[in-house]
Amino acid sequence: SSLQRVALRGTVVRGHSRLLARLLARGRAAHCVCCGRPGTVPQAKATMSLADLQRLVKRAVPRHEDNRTPDRLDIVRKEFGHLKLREIVDAVDALEFSADAFVEVGRQLPGAEDPATFFENPGAVHGALRAVAGIRFLCPALVEAVAPKVAASGQEEAPEGEASEEQTKAAADAKARGAESFKQKDFAAAEAAYSEAISSLPRGHGDLHTVYSNRCAARLQGGIGGGAVAALADARRCVELAPQWPKGHFREGSCLRQMEHLPEATKAFRAGKTLEPDNKDWDKEIEKTEVLRCVKLPALGRQLLFSMLPELLWAWVRGGDPEGVLSVQINGEFTDFGKAKWRLVKETREKPATASLRYAFQSRKDYFANLAANLQNPPKEGVAVVDLAGKPLKIAEINAFLQDSGTDAVLHLDVRHGGGADKMAAV
């Protein structure tokens, strides 16, 4: 655990939860303490599952278990209370969830369609989901870009009605030419042929979704006809025509991934996995997307906060002022602590980095006074005067951001970024 040794006001806190300690003590050939299943703890699981999270939810709330004694002559009842937030964070990491995957899979839990009541659940899993889903950053570099809202209108299609024999034959011939051109990697010819097939078929025809899917592939591969944006429009028209056809979701996810709208790409692939839960290719696509996503600044920022969430919230609540600001100095590199521990170990085979944290809880008035002093006379090291994009901090922008924070916990983190103790950035 990267938080196994955390300096809190001079006190060393050893933070292994019971759950993680049991995992480490038993080794990999053990019962999984998150779900209770016998066997080995997965070392290279392709993607996290809803079933894993549901088992964790069940274990996180007060419950009892009835077990037979070793002589099997009697029943012993064990009572369990709430799991603590640190135990939840460690369990999520043991299950190989990133912070983003934790939220996305969590939105599939029963009742998640109504956030107002879902987040009122007293369990620590729901509390952690609420915290991570509610993270907002001031720095634009930490804000996810929104995918374009494009979709094919269907205006190319022939008027609605039953397809005539001539229309059906013309569409079939065009599709055959398109398939042959695609096979020969002549994507421009393939795109033109599939466009001809679309214009030959009446709106609502049963084959239209497959033609849009094929044209999407041609546009995406060849970068023609509008490139990835036009290909995305075709993919969304395909999904609109046949929402239960998994391949349409694959096309949409592929377009979004190529455009680097990775959260939406993962969502599309998860939609396909829901339709084909036994198809392992969906896990590969999700993992491929997550590997690209986890090195982006927004994902790194959320993962950093999630890994330290119990300590940060504990310190903020301890401050006793709902309008106060918790400032934290992290003596470690942003990219090291922004990666999930399980992914770091799996990819590098190295122990996660450790860092000391320094906390200061201030009223907003004192926070801004301290910030103004730092901006006027920047300290030589340990204090950030720029954000992760290298943009100088501006009190007016921070004040406007805090005015919109409501009852949220407000955190200001100074962390190394770019190497060297003097290269600090504010989050």
Buried (B, 14 or more C-beta within 10 A) or exposed (E): BBBBEBBBEEEEEEBBBEBBEBBEEEEEEBBBBBBEEEEEBBEEBBBBBBEBBBBBBEBBBEEEEEEEEEEEEEEEEEEEEBBBBBBBBBBBBBBBBBBBBBBBBBBBBEEBEEBEEBBEBEBBBBBBBBBBBEBEBBBEBBEBBEBBEBBBEBEBBBEEEEBEEEBBEBBBBBBEBBBEBBEEEBBBBBBBBBBBBBBBBBBEBEBBBBBBBBBBBBBBBBBBBBBBBBBBBBBBBBBBBBEEBBBBBBBBBBBBBBBEBBBBBBBBBBBBBEBBEEEEBBBEBBBBBBEBBBEBBBBBBBBBBBBBBBBBBEBBEEBEEEEBBBBBBBBBBBBBBBBBBBBBBEEEEEEBBBBBBBBBBBEBEEBBEBBEEBBEEBEEEEBBBBBBEEBEBEEEEBEEBBEEEEEBBBBBBBBBBEEEEEBBBBB
